[in-house]
Amino acid sequence: MNMDIVLGLQWGDEGKGKFIDLISEDYDITARFNGGANAGHSIERNGKRITLKSLPSGIFMNGVQNVIGTGTVLDPVSFRKEILNLQQFDGAVQPEKNLIISRKAHLVLPTYRLLDIFMEENPDYTTIGTTRNGIAQAYSNKILRQNLRVGDIESADFKSRVEHILERDYRMLAGGDMIFPSLEEIRNEFFDAIDFLKKFIRTETEIFLNKALSDGKRILAEGSQAAMLDIDHGTYPYVTSSSTTAAGASSGLGISPKKVGEIFGIAKAYCTRVGNGMFPTEIFDELGEEIRNRGNEFGSNTGRPRRIGWLDLPALRYAIMINGVTQVILTKADVLSGIESVAVCTHYELEDGRNEMISGNLPENAIPALKLMKGWEGDISMINDASDLPAELKDFLSFLNQELGVPVTYLSTGPGRDQILKIKELELVK
């Protein structure tokens, strides 16, 4: 059996959680391979919505095992709050039984959040619009070989090692003008959360996952953030701190690329991003505000308003290329219903000619060339058959199939859990 992968193709917030929730019942295991509490995957259950941060989106499925993989970073305090919130949301969920955590996943210590805030507010550092969850601090200390991992909580000197780091970080923070909680307060909260974390299964997840594949089990790897936020291939420095690509799934879970099957890429019918950074198709007028409100484009983790832009095909082709995407899932097409003309960026105009590919090095003077397409009318949220979609939306989907070279196989038609259509490619051919 192979491992399939779901990842975002833009700047995050594409609707990965909804799609994973839809298909996870077809898998035996769902596994998070990167990121931490900076993620925000929204899931709808019984008419209510919850945002998962560190937990895999298959946590609600009976019989599905969930894994927090080695490539992630885990904040014990945030994790405890998330579990308690989950159990209040749905008392039938038993995460202590169907959740496994990698012993090699790195910990986010409480001072890391404070250091994130310090760097964001200090003029000596580049402000990038981080979620201030301490994720970058955890990954940077991982690379410096100065951090602690989940497996370290079992060691006799764990508490003294943590206290040494906290005291060191507080000395660094003392040089600024920040007002922050006392060292004793964050220390006590952290160790209480560590005691809570010890209730959960911790193991060498790469061994568990590879054995599961050998036993014929199906694994769905779930990425947080998205391709254009990848630490290596995204719009640096306005990126996240981990590998968000399909390659990151292999390294983050310890599964050979030879064992990867389908790679599902999620994209919106338009673009959004949160925080600073390059966003060439951004819409600045009233229409951008209208789309933001229609699509409820506010960060599920931070609540910050998302920047709105037209669909960027060069960026999308780039993301498809570096990930080897086999299927595209398109979301938020319903948000654009009733808009007279929908624009799509087909290429960029540069002084030396067309630029077909976008990367973090796109010149500042690049001008997006927009193709206007006729919009579609009516409420598509109640459509249950792709053949009943408006002709203009079918044209839009056919155009994407031709431009991307990868089929759009699912279309989200509304915010509800069941408002998603499986599309046969032939249905879009005129």
Sine and cosine of phi, psi and omega as CSV:
sin_phi,cos_phi,sin_psi,cos_psi,sin_omega,cos_omega
0.00,0.00,0.45,-0.89,-0.01,-1.00
-0.96,-0.28,0.29,-0.96,0.15,-0.99
-0.99,-0.11,0.81,-0.58,0.12,-0.99
-1.00,-0.08,0.40,-0.91,-0.09,-1.00
-0.78,-0.63,0.67,-0.75,0.15,-0.99
-0.88,-0.47,0.80,-0.60,0.02,-1.00
-0.53,-0.85,0.33,-0.94,0.03,-1.00
-1.00,0.10,0.54,-0.84,-0.06,-1.00
-0.95,-0.31,-0.03,1.00,-0.05,-1.00
-0.86,-0.51,-0.81,-0.58,-0.02,-1.00
-0.93,-0.36,0.48,0.88,0.02,-1.00
1.00,-0.08,0.15,-0.99,0.06,-1.00
0.91,0.43,0.51,0.86,-0.04,-1.00
-0.99,0.12,-0.23,0.97,-0.04,-1.00
0.97,-0.25,0.53,0.84,-0.03,-1.00
-0.89,0.45,-0.65,0.76,-0.06,-1.00
-0.86,0.51,-0.66,0.75,-0.01,-1.00
-0.90,0.44,-0.71,0.71,-0.03,-1.00
-0.93,0.37,-0.65,0.76,0.03,-1.00
-0.89,0.46,-0.65,0.76,0.04,-1.00
-0.88,0.48,-0.57,0.82,-0.01,-1.00
-0.93,0.38,-0.71,0.71,-0.14,-0.99
-0.99,-0.17,-0.17,0.99,-0.13,-0.99
-0.90,0.44,-0.40,0.92,0.02,-1.00
-0.93,0.38,-0.24,0.97,0.05,-1.00
-1.00,0.06,0.00,1.00,-0.06,-1.00
-0.87,-0.49,0.36,-0.93,0.05,-1.00
-1.00,-0.01,-0.44,0.90,-0.08,-1.00
-0.62,-0.78,0.70,-0.71,0.22,-0.97
-0.90,-0.43,0.68,-0.74,-0.14,-0.99
-0.69,-0.72,0.79,-0.62,0.13,-0.99
-0.99,0.12,0.75,-0.66,-0.08,-1.00
-0.92,-0.38,-0.14,0.99,-0.03,-1.00
-0.42,-0.91,0.18,-0.98,0.11,-0.99
0.96,0.28,-0.13,-0.99,-0.02,-1.00
-0.46,-0.89,-0.71,-0.71,-0.06,-1.00
-0.96,0.27,0.06,1.00,0.12,-0.99
-0.99,0.16,-0.14,0.99,0.05,-1.00
-0.98,0.19,0.27,-0.96,0.04,-1.00
-0.40,-0.92,0.99,0.14,-0.02,-1.00
-0.99,-0.12,0.91,-0.41,-0.07,-1.00
-1.00,0.04,0.73,-0.68,-0.01,-1.00
-0.81,-0.59,0.68,-0.73,0.06,-1.00
-0.95,-0.30,0.78,-0.63,0.05,-1.00
-0.68,-0.74,0.80,-0.61,0.07,-1.00
0.79,0.62,0.66,0.76,0.05,-1.00
0.98,0.20,0.04,1.00,0.03,-1.00
-0.91,-0.42,0.42,-0.91,-0.05,-1.00
-0.85,-0.52,0.67,-0.75,0.05,-1.00
-0.74,-0.68,0.55,-0.84,0.04,-1.00
-0.96,-0.28,0.87,-0.50,0.06,-1.00
-1.00,-0.03,0.65,-0.76,-0.03,-1.00
-0.94,-0.34,-0.92,0.40,0.01,-1.00
-1.00,-0.09,-0.36,0.93,-0.10,-1.00
-0.98,0.18,0.61,-0.79,0.12,-0.99
-0.90,0.43,0.48,-0.88,-0.09,-1.00
-0.96,0.26,-0.12,0.99,0.04,-1.00
-1.00,0.03,0.19,0.98,-0.11,-0.99
-0.89,0.46,-0.39,0.92,-0.04,-1.00
-1.00,0.05,-0.21,0.98,-0.14,-0.99
-1.00,0.10,0.79,-0.61,0.06,-1.00
-0.92,0.40,0.72,-0.69,0.05,-1.00
0.99,0.14,-0.02,1.00,0.02,-1.00
-0.99,-0.16,0.82,-0.57,0.06,-1.00
-1.00,0.07,0.61,-0.79,-0.05,-1.00
-0.88,-0.48,0.65,-0.76,-0.09,-1.00
-0.79,-0.62,0.75,-0.66,0.21,-0.98
-0.99,-0.15,0.95,-0.32,-0.23,-0.97
-0.99,0.13,0.06,-1.00,-0.07,-1.00
-0.89,0.45,-0.55,0.84,-0.05,-1.00
-0.97,0.25,-0.05,1.00,-0.01,-1.00
-1.00,0.02,0.18,-0.98,0.20,-0.98
-0.83,-0.56,0.70,-0.71,-0.15,-0.99
-0.89,-0.45,0.83,-0.55,0.08,-1.00
-1.00,-0.09,0.96,-0.30,-0.07,-1.00
-0.85,0.52,-0.59,0.81,-0.01,-1.00
-0.93,0.37,-0.74,0.67,0.05,-1.00
-0.90,0.43,-0.63,0.78,0.00,-1.00
-0.87,0.49,-0.71,0.70,0.00,-1.00
-0.87,0.49,-0.70,0.71,0.02,-1.00
-0.89,0.45,-0.64,0.77,-0.02,-1.00
-0.92,0.40,-0.66,0.75,0.02,-1.00
-0.91,0.42,-0.71,0.71,0.00,-1.00
-0.90,0.43,-0.62,0.78,0.06,-1.00
-0.91,0.41,-0.65,0.76,0.02,-1.00
-0.88,0.47,-0.70,0.71,-0.03,-1.00
-0.93,0.35,-0.51,0.86,0.09,-1.00
-0.95,0.32,-0.58,0.81,0.01,-1.00
-0.93,0.36,-0.66,0.75,-0.03,-1.00
-0.53,-0.85,0.98,-0.20,-0.07,-1.00
-0.92,0.40,-0.25,0.97,-0.02,-1.00
-0.98,0.18,-0.29,0.96,-0.02,-1.00
-0.96,0.27,0.70,-0.71,-0.01,-1.00
-0.82,-0.57,0.97,0.24,-0.09,-1.00
-0.89,0.46,-0.42,0.91,0.01,-1.00
-0.92,0.38,-0.30,0.95,-0.01,-1.00
-0.98,-0.22,-0.51,0.86,-0.09,-1.00
-0.89,-0.46,0.45,0.90,0.06,-1.00
-0.76,-0.65,0.77,-0.64,0.04,-1.00
-0.84,-0.54,0.70,-0.72,-0.06,-1.00
-0.89,-0.45,0.72,-0.69,0.03,-1.00
-0.92,0.40,0.73,-0.68,0.07,-1.00
-0.93,0.37,-0.30,0.95,-0.04,-1.00
-1.00,-0.10,-0.06,1.00,0.09,-1.00
-0.91,0.41,0.64,-0.77,-0.05,-1.00
-1.00,0.09,0.49,-0.87,-0.02,-1.00
-1.00,-0.02,0.56,-0.83,0.16,-0.99
-0.99,-0.16,0.92,-0.40,-0.01,-1.00
-1.00,0.09,0.40,-0.92,-0.14,-0.99
-0.89,0.46,-0.47,0.88,0.01,-1.00
-0.96,0.28,-0.28,0.96,-0.04,-1.00
-0.91,0.41,-0.58,0.81,0.07,-1.00
-0.89,0.46,-0.68,0.73,-0.02,-1.00
-0.91,0.42,-0.61,0.79,0.03,-1.00
-0.93,0.37,-0.57,0.82,0.09,-1.00
-0.86,0.52,-0.74,0.67,-0.01,-1.00
-0.90,0.44,-0.68,0.74,0.00,-1.00
-0.85,0.53,-0.71,0.70,-0.04,-1.00
-0.95,0.32,-0.55,0.84,0.03,-1.00
-0.93,0.37,-0.52,0.86,-0.09,-1.00
-0.98,-0.19,-0.06,1.00,-0.02,-1.00
-0.99,-0.11,0.83,-0.56,-0.05,-1.00
-0.90,0.43,-0.20,0.98,0.03,-1.00
-0.97,0.25,-0.20,0.98,-0.04,-1.00
-0.88,-0.48,0.40,-0.92,0.08,-1.00
-0.96,0.30,0.78,-0.63,0.06,-1.00
-1.00,0.04,0.86,-0.50,-0.06,-1.00
-0.89,-0.45,-0.06,1.00,0.02,-1.00
0.99,0.14,0.61,0.79,0.01,-1.00
-0.89,0.45,0.35,-0.94,0.06,-1.00
-0.97,0.23,-0.12,0.99,0.06,-1.00
0.89,0.45,0.63,0.78,0.04,-1.00
-0.97,-0.23,0.11,0.99,0.03,-1.00
0.98,0.20,0.22,0.97,-0.08,-1.00
-0.92,0.38,-0.75,0.67,-0.02,-1.00
-0.88,0.48,-0.61,0.79,0.01,-1.00
-0.89,0.45,-0.64,0.77,0.01,-1.00
-0.91,0.41,-0.72,0.69,-0.01,-1.00
-0.92,0.39,-0.62,0.79,0.00,-1.00
-0.92,0.39,-0.64,0.76,0.05,-1.00
-0.94,0.35,-0.48,0.88,0.12,-0.99
-0.88,0.47,-0.74,0.67,-0.01,-1.00
-0.91,0.41,-0.56,0.83,0.03,-1.00
-0.98,0.21,-0.08,1.00,-0.05,-1.00
0.87,0.49,0.62,0.78,-0.02,-1.00
-0.90,-0.43,0.08,1.00,-0.16,-0.99
-0.97,-0.23,0.08,-1.00,0.05,-1.00
-0.91,-0.41,0.50,-0.87,-0.02,-1.00
-0.92,-0.40,0.20,-0.98,-0.04,-1.00
-0.83,0.56,-0.65,0.76,-0.01,-1.00
-0.89,0.45,-0.36,0.93,-0.02,-1.00
-0.94,0.34,-0.29,0.96,-0.02,-1.00
-0.91,0.42,-0.26,0.96,0.00,-1.00
-1.00,0.04,-0.18,0.98,-0.09,-1.00
-0.99,0.16,0.46,-0.89,-0.07,-1.00
-0.93,0.38,-0.48,0.88,-0.06,-1.00
-0.98,-0.18,0.27,0.96,-0.06,-1.00
-0.85,0.52,-0.74,0.68,-0.08,-1.00
-0.89,0.46,-0.69,0.73,-0.02,-1.00
-0.93,0.38,-0.57,0.82,0.03,-1.00
-0.92,0.39,-0.66,0.75,0.05,-1.00
-0.89,0.46,-0.74,0.68,-0.04,-1.00
-0.88,0.47,-0.58,0.81,0.04,-1.00
-0.88,0.47,-0.69,0.72,-0.01,-1.00
-0.92,0.38,-0.68,0.73,-0.01,-1.00
-0.88,0.47,-0.69,0.72,0.00,-1.00
-0.91,0.41,-0.64,0.77,0.05,-1.00
-0.88,0.47,-0.70,0.71,-0.01,-1.00
-0.92,0.40,-0.60,0.80,0.00,-1.00
-0.91,0.41,-0.57,0.82,0.05,-1.00
-0.90,0.44,-0.61,0.79,0.03,-1.00
-0.93,0.38,-0.68,0.74,-0.02,-1.00
-0.93,0.36,-0.45,0.89,-0.06,-1.00
-0.89,0.45,-0.31,0.95,0.00,-1.00
-0.98,0.19,-0.10,0.99,-0.01,-1.00
-0.97,-0.24,-0.14,-0.99,-0.03,-1.00
-0.97,-0.25,0.25,0.97,-0.06,-1.00
-0.95,0.31,0.52,-0.86,0.18,-0.98
-0.97,-0.25,0.87,-0.50,-0.06,-1.00
-0.69,-0.73,0.30,-0.95,-0.03,-1.00
-0.90,0.43,0.30,-0.95,-0.03,-1.00
-0.93,0.37,0.43,-0.90,0.03,-1.00
-0.87,0.49,-0.64,0.77,0.00,-1.00
-0.89,0.46,-0.64,0.77,-0.03,-1.00
-0.90,0.44,-0.76,0.65,-0.05,-1.00
-0.96,0.29,-0.50,0.87,0.05,-1.00
-0.90,0.44,-0.74,0.68,-0.03,-1.00
-0.90,0.43,-0.67,0.74,0.01,-1.00
-0.89,0.46,-0.64,0.77,-0.03,-1.00
-0.91,0.41,-0.73,0.68,-0.05,-1.00
-0.94,0.33,-0.49,0.87,0.14,-0.99
-0.89,0.45,-0.66,0.75,0.01,-1.00
-0.93,0.37,-0.55,0.84,0.06,-1.00
-0.91,0.42,-0.66,0.75,0.06,-1.00
-0.87,0.50,-0.62,0.79,0.04,-1.00
-0.92,0.39,-0.66,0.75,-0.01,-1.00
-0.88,0.47,-0.52,0.86,-0.03,-1.00
-0.91,0.41,-0.22,0.98,0.03,-1.00
-0.96,0.29,-0.28,0.96,-0.14,-0.99
-0.98,-0.18,0.43,-0.90,-0.01,-1.00
-0.93,0.37,0.78,-0.63,0.04,-1.00
-0.80,-0.60,0.79,-0.61,-0.07,-1.00
-0.43,-0.90,0.01,-1.00,0.10,-1.00
-0.99,0.17,1.00,-0.03,-0.18,-0.98
-0.92,0.39,-0.44,0.90,0.03,-1.00
-0.90,0.43,-0.58,0.81,0.05,-1.00
-0.94,0.34,-0.70,0.71,0.02,-1.00
-0.85,0.52,-0.71,0.70,-0.07,-1.00
-0.94,0.34,-0.67,0.74,0.01,-1.00
-0.93,0.38,-0.58,0.81,0.09,-1.00
-0.91,0.42,-0.63,0.77,0.02,-1.00
-0.87,0.49,-0.68,0.73,0.05,-1.00
-0.88,0.47,-0.67,0.74,0.02,-1.00
-0.90,0.44,-0.49,0.87,0.01,-1.00
-1.00,0.08,0.06,1.00,0.04,-1.00
1.00,0.02,0.25,0.97,0.01,-1.00
-0.99,0.14,0.45,-0.89,0.03,-1.00
-0.98,-0.22,0.73,-0.68,-0.04,-1.00
-0.88,-0.47,0.70,-0.71,0.12,-0.99
-0.91,-0.41,0.90,-0.44,0.02,-1.00
-1.00,0.00,0.75,-0.67,-0.11,-0.99
-0.90,-0.45,0.85,-0.53,0.03,-1.00
-0.99,-0.12,0.52,-0.85,0.13,-0.99
-0.97,-0.24,0.29,-0.96,-0.14,-0.99
0.85,0.52,-0.63,-0.77,-0.10,-1.00
-0.27,-0.96,0.14,-0.99,-0.15,-0.99
-0.85,0.52,-0.65,0.76,-0.06,-1.00
-0.97,0.23,0.01,1.00,0.10,-1.00
-0.94,-0.34,0.16,0.99,-0.01,-1.00
-0.89,0.46,0.62,-0.79,-0.07,-1.00
-0.89,0.45,-0.50,0.86,0.00,-1.00
-0.99,-0.14,-0.66,0.75,-0.18,-0.98
-0.94,-0.33,0.01,1.00,-0.02,-1.00
-1.00,0.01,-0.19,-0.98,-0.07,-1.00
-0.99,0.10,0.92,0.38,-0.04,-1.00
-0.86,0.51,0.63,-0.78,0.11,0.99
-1.00,0.01,0.09,1.00,-0.07,-1.00
-1.00,0.02,0.92,0.40,-0.09,-1.00
-0.70,-0.71,0.04,-1.00,0.11,-0.99
-1.00,0.03,-0.10,-0.99,-0.15,-0.99
-0.97,-0.26,0.15,0.99,-0.07,-1.00
-0.73,-0.68,0.10,-1.00,0.04,-1.00
-1.00,0.06,0.89,-0.45,-0.08,-1.00
-0.99,-0.15,0.05,1.00,-0.13,-0.99
-1.00,-0.04,0.07,-1.00,0.05,-1.00
-0.87,0.50,-0.59,0.81,0.07,-1.00
-0.89,0.47,-0.56,0.83,0.04,-1.00
-0.92,0.40,-0.48,0.88,0.06,-1.00
-0.91,0.40,-0.66,0.75,0.01,-1.00
-0.91,0.41,-0.73,0.68,-0.02,-1.00
-0.95,0.31,-0.62,0.79,-0.05,-1.00
-0.94,0.33,-0.38,0.92,0.00,-1.00
-0.93,-0.37,-0.20,0.98,-0.01,-1.00
0.97,0.26,0.59,0.81,0.01,-1.00
-0.88,-0.48,0.75,-0.66,-0.05,-1.00
-0.86,0.51,0.62,-0.78,0.10,-1.00
-0.85,0.53,-0.40,0.91,0.03,-1.00
-0.90,0.44,-0.34,0.94,-0.06,-1.00
-0.99,-0.17,0.20,0.98,0.02,-1.00
-1.00,0.03,0.72,-0.70,0.03,-1.00
-0.97,-0.26,-0.95,-0.32,0.00,-1.00
-0.96,0.28,0.60,-0.80,0.11,-0.99
-0.85,-0.53,0.97,-0.24,-0.02,-1.00
-1.00,0.05,0.83,-0.56,0.05,-1.00
-0.94,-0.33,0.79,-0.61,-0.04,-1.00
-0.98,-0.18,0.74,-0.67,0.03,-1.00
-0.61,-0.79,0.55,-0.84,0.13,-0.99
-0.99,0.12,0.31,-0.95,0.08,-1.00
-0.96,0.28,-0.16,0.99,0.15,-0.99
-0.66,-0.75,-0.11,-0.99,-0.02,-1.00
-0.88,-0.47,0.48,-0.87,0.18,-0.98
-0.63,-0.78,0.40,-0.92,0.24,-0.97
-0.46,-0.89,0.42,-0.91,0.02,-1.00
-0.93,-0.37,0.66,-0.75,0.03,-1.00
1.00,0.01,-0.19,-0.98,-0.09,-1.00
-0.99,0.13,0.16,-0.99,0.09,-1.00
0.84,-0.55,0.25,-0.97,-0.03,-1.00
-0.85,0.53,0.73,-0.68,0.01,-1.00
-0.41,-0.91,0.96,0.28,-0.22,-0.98
-0.90,0.44,-0.45,0.89,-0.05,-1.00
-1.00,-0.09,0.29,0.96,-0.07,-1.00
-0.85,0.52,0.65,-0.76,0.02,-1.00
-0.98,-0.21,0.82,-0.57,-0.10,-1.00
-0.96,-0.28,-0.17,0.99,-0.09,-1.00
-1.00,-0.02,-0.23,-0.97,-0.06,-1.00
-0.89,0.47,-0.48,0.88,0.00,-1.00
-0.90,0.43,-0.62,0.78,0.06,-1.00
-0.87,0.49,-0.66,0.75,0.03,-1.00
-0.92,0.40,-0.61,0.79,0.02,-1.00
-0.90,0.44,-0.71,0.70,0.01,-1.00
-0.90,0.43,-0.64,0.77,0.03,-1.00
-0.86,0.52,-0.72,0.70,-0.03,-1.00
-0.95,0.30,-0.65,0.76,0.04,-1.00
-0.87,0.50,-0.70,0.72,-0.07,-1.00
-1.00,0.02,0.07,1.00,-0.06,-1.00
0.77,0.64,0.77,0.63,-0.10,-0.99
-1.00,0.09,0.96,0.27,0.07,-1.00
-0.74,-0.68,0.71,-0.71,-0.13,-0.99
-0.79,0.61,0.80,-0.61,0.00,-1.00
-0.93,0.36,-0.35,0.94,0.00,-1.00
-0.99,-0.16,-0.62,0.78,-0.10,-0.99
-0.95,-0.30,-0.38,0.93,-0.08,-1.00
0.98,0.18,0.00,1.00,-0.02,-1.00
-0.95,0.32,0.61,-0.79,0.07,-1.00
-0.90,0.43,0.70,-0.71,0.01,-1.00
-1.00,0.08,0.57,-0.82,0.14,-0.99
-0.96,0.29,0.58,-0.82,-0.10,-0.99
-0.91,-0.42,0.67,-0.74,0.05,-1.00
-0.51,-0.86,0.27,-0.96,0.05,-1.00
-0.96,0.30,0.37,-0.93,0.00,-1.00
-0.85,0.53,0.76,-0.65,-0.09,-1.00
-0.95,-0.32,0.99,-0.15,-0.05,-1.00
-0.93,0.36,-0.64,0.77,0.07,-1.00
-0.85,0.53,-0.67,0.75,0.04,-1.00
-0.91,0.42,-0.63,0.78,-0.02,-1.00
-0.93,0.38,-0.66,0.75,0.05,-1.00
-0.90,0.44,-0.63,0.78,0.03,-1.00
-0.88,0.47,-0.72,0.69,-0.01,-1.00
-0.90,0.43,-0.64,0.77,0.04,-1.00
-0.89,0.45,-0.65,0.76,-0.03,-1.00
-0.90,0.44,-0.78,0.63,-0.12,-0.99
-0.96,0.29,-0.27,0.96,-0.01,-1.00
-0.97,-0.24,-0.25,0.97,-0.06,-1.00
0.92,0.40,0.62,0.78,-0.07,-1.00
-0.87,0.49,0.69,-0.72,0.00,-1.00
-0.96,-0.27,-0.40,0.92,0.03,-1.00
-0.59,-0.81,0.62,-0.78,0.05,-1.00
-0.94,-0.33,0.72,-0.70,0.09,-1.00
-0.93,-0.36,0.86,-0.51,-0.06,-1.00
-0.98,-0.21,0.78,-0.63,-0.01,-1.00
-0.88,-0.47,0.22,-0.98,0.12,-0.99
0.90,0.43,0.31,0.95,0.09,-1.00
-0.90,0.44,-0.49,0.87,0.00,-1.00
-0.90,0.43,-0.48,0.88,-0.02,-1.00
-0.91,0.42,-0.51,0.86,-0.04,-1.00
-1.00,0.06,-0.05,1.00,0.02,-1.00
-0.86,0.51,0.72,-0.70,0.04,-1.00
1.00,-0.01,-0.11,0.99,0.07,-1.00
-0.99,0.10,0.79,-0.61,-0.16,-0.99
-0.87,0.49,-0.70,0.71,0.00,-1.00
-0.75,-0.66,0.73,-0.68,0.04,-1.00
-0.95,-0.33,0.78,-0.63,-0.04,-1.00
-0.98,-0.17,0.51,-0.86,0.06,-1.00
-0.70,-0.72,0.75,-0.66,0.08,-1.00
-0.98,0.18,0.88,-0.48,-0.03,-1.00
-1.00,-0.08,-0.49,0.87,0.01,-1.00
-0.24,-0.97,0.00,-1.00,0.03,-1.00
-0.87,-0.49,0.66,-0.75,0.03,-1.00
-0.99,-0.11,0.86,-0.51,0.00,-1.00
-0.88,-0.48,0.20,-0.98,-0.01,-1.00
-0.88,0.47,-0.50,0.86,-0.04,-1.00
-0.98,-0.21,0.31,0.95,0.06,-1.00
0.90,-0.44,-0.21,-0.98,-0.07,-1.00
-0.96,0.27,0.58,-0.81,0.10,-0.99
-0.88,-0.48,0.93,-0.37,-0.11,-0.99
-0.99,0.11,-0.29,0.96,-0.13,-0.99
-0.86,-0.50,0.61,-0.79,0.05,-1.00
-0.94,-0.35,0.57,-0.82,0.15,-0.99
-0.47,-0.88,-0.11,-0.99,0.01,-1.00
-0.92,0.40,-0.16,0.99,-0.06,-1.00
-0.97,-0.25,0.32,0.95,0.01,-1.00
-0.88,0.48,0.79,-0.61,-0.02,-1.00
-0.87,0.50,0.53,-0.85,-0.05,-1.00
-0.91,0.42,-0.41,0.91,-0.02,-1.00
-1.00,0.03,0.14,0.99,0.03,-1.00
-0.93,0.37,0.75,-0.66,-0.01,-1.00
-0.94,-0.34,0.85,-0.53,0.01,-1.00
-0.94,0.35,0.76,-0.65,0.08,-1.00
-1.00,-0.02,0.88,-0.47,-0.11,-0.99
-0.98,-0.21,0.73,-0.68,0.12,-0.99
-0.98,-0.20,0.83,-0.56,0.03,-1.00
-1.00,0.01,0.75,-0.67,0.03,-1.00
-0.84,-0.55,0.54,-0.84,-0.01,-1.00
-0.91,0.41,0.75,-0.66,-0.01,-1.00
-0.97,0.26,0.13,-0.99,-0.01,-1.00
-0.91,-0.41,0.55,-0.84,-0.05,-1.00
-0.97,-0.24,0.29,-0.96,0.15,-0.99
1.00,0.00,0.28,-0.96,0.02,-1.00
-1.00,0.06,0.92,-0.39,-0.02,-1.00
-1.00,-0.06,0.00,1.00,-0.12,-0.99
-0.92,0.38,-0.37,0.93,-0.03,-1.00
-0.99,-0.17,0.06,1.00,-0.01,-1.00
-0.97,0.24,0.76,-0.65,-0.03,-1.00
-0.93,-0.36,-0.08,1.00,-0.03,-1.00
-0.72,-0.70,0.79,-0.61,-0.06,-1.00
-0.86,0.50,-0.44,0.90,0.00,-1.00
-0.92,0.39,-0.30,0.95,-0.01,-1.00
-1.00,-0.03,0.02,1.00,0.02,-1.00
-0.92,0.40,0.50,-0.86,0.05,-1.00
-0.83,0.56,0.57,-0.82,-0.04,-1.00
-0.85,0.53,-0.60,0.80,-0.03,-1.00
-0.91,0.40,-0.59,0.81,0.04,-1.00
-0.95,0.33,-0.61,0.79,0.09,-1.00
-0.87,0.49,-0.65,0.76,0.04,-1.00
-0.88,0.47,-0.67,0.75,0.01,-1.00
-0.88,0.48,-0.70,0.72,-0.02,-1.00
-0.93,0.36,-0.65,0.76,0.05,-1.00
-0.89,0.46,-0.65,0.76,0.04,-1.00
-0.87,0.50,-0.68,0.73,0.01,-1.00
-0.90,0.43,-0.67,0.74,0.03,-1.00
-0.84,0.54,-0.69,0.73,-0.04,-1.00
-0.94,0.35,-0.66,0.75,-0.07,-1.00
-0.96,0.27,-0.56,0.83,-0.11,-0.99
-1.00,-0.01,-0.42,0.91,-0.04,-1.00
0.96,0.29,0.13,0.99,0.03,-1.00
-0.74,-0.67,0.72,-0.69,-0.09,-1.00
-0.95,0.31,0.61,-0.79,0.22,-0.98
-0.99,0.15,0.92,-0.40,-0.12,-0.99
-0.96,-0.28,-0.27,0.96,0.06,-1.00
-0.68,-0.73,0.57,-0.82,0.05,-1.00
-0.75,-0.66,0.86,-0.50,0.09,-1.00
-0.99,0.16,0.77,-0.64,-0.08,-1.00
-0.94,-0.35,0.05,1.00,0.00,-1.00
0.02,-1.00,0.09,-1.00,-0.06,-1.00
-0.97,0.25,-0.31,0.95,-0.07,-1.00
-0.92,0.39,0.41,-0.91,-0.06,-1.00
-0.87,0.50,-0.59,0.80,-0.06,-1.00
-1.00,-0.10,0.05,1.00,-0.05,-1.00
-1.00,0.03,0.95,0.31,0.03,-1.00
-0.46,-0.89,0.71,-0.70,-0.04,-1.00
-0.94,-0.33,0.65,-0.76,0.18,-0.98
-1.00,0.00,0.79,-0.61,-0.13,-0.99
-0.94,-0.35,0.76,-0.65,0.14,-0.99
-1.00,0.04,0.70,-0.72,-0.08,-1.00
-0.84,0.54,-0.57,0.82,-0.06,-1.00
-0.91,0.42,-0.44,0.90,-0.03,-1.00
-0.93,0.37,-0.29,0.96,-0.06,-1.00
-0.98,-0.20,-0.02,1.00,0.01,-1.00
-1.00,0.01,0.80,-0.60,-0.01,-1.00
-0.96,0.28,0.00,0.00,0.00,0.00
